[in-house]
Each structure stands twice: as structure tokens, then as C-alpha cells.
Amino acid sequence: MAALIDAINSILASEEHKHILAAIKGCRNGLVYGAKIRFPHALVMTCLFKRGPLLSMIRDILSATYTHSRNLGLFVLIYKGLTSSLSWGESKSHQIHHFLSAFCAGFVIFGKYNKVNEQINLYLLSRVIYGVSKLLVSKGIVPAPQTDIFPWFAAIMWGLTLWLFEYDRKCLQPSLTSSMTYIYKDSDKWDSLRNFLLHNK
């Protein structure tokens, strides 16, 4: 057993297979991170907003965790594998290698519609828009704001969100609509102290 561990450590210490090993470890980290992020989120959301048999709720939590973990792990494996392949024989990879690798991996893994992929893609969309905006300012392509624009950003986002919710909520994500119904619509209904302060309904 000790000899096997020594042989494995020798391979891991070698630079010869670093690209392949990095893709494997990236896959492992994606699997672990996906599970660590999704499990508590699915557990809380299921306990708060879903009703049904306990087994069905447990199955939903484990299914969402598995999907998130698997997809993130496979994405990293494909992304790192493609990046290594595109830069094979070169001293360094180029920016286009990273974009193309992520583009292909994203199409294959996160291009399949399901609720988990939708949430991940929407999460990334907001971060990417924010990041690209900062990049454009840092490169001098867009002039830096002279005043604090965060209050305007917040005002526009909340204004659009509530406008859509009130007048065309079918355009919003069902989970967002459900949350907003609980906060903004259920608060219009009560007939006693019990469902005014102690319970929603």
C-alpha cells in the first residue's frame, strides 16, 4: 500500500502530466463546491417553500445537489481539458483559448435547460455585466462616473422588478414570483391577529 501511495505521489509531483491532473483536480473541486453551495440552498428553499411527502422533498434536495455538483465538475473538466489542448506546444495560453474553451463547455453542460442551470446562468449574467462594466471603465473605453451610480443602479433594478411583477409577472422566474407574492401580495390579506403577525395564512 505504501508503495502504491509513493507511486501516486511521484506521478502527482511530476510536471509531465500536470495539465491532465489539473483537469482532474478541477473536476473534483467543481464537484465539491457544487455540492457545498447547492445542498444548503436546496435544503432551506425546500423547507421554506415546498410541501409534500418527506421522501419527495429529500429526493428534490439530493437531485438539485447532484445536478449542480455534476455540472460544475464536468464543466471544469472540459474547460481545463480544452484550454490545455488549445495551448498544446505553446509556452502560454491566449485569452481566446479561455473564451473558446468556456464557450464550448458552457454550451455542452450549461446549455441544457433545467432549473439548476437556469439559476447558475442568471447568477453569472449579473456578475458578468457588472465585471464587463468595470473592465470598460478601467480600460478607458467608458468614462468613469463622476458620482456614485450605485443608488441609481439599485433604483432601476427595483423599479423594473416590481413593475414586471405587478404588470407582467409571467416574464419573471417562478421562484422570484413566488417569493414576491409572499412578500407583496400575501401581506394584503388577514382576518385576525393569527394571520396578521403569527402566520402568513
Disulfide bonds with the S-S distance in Angstrom:
none
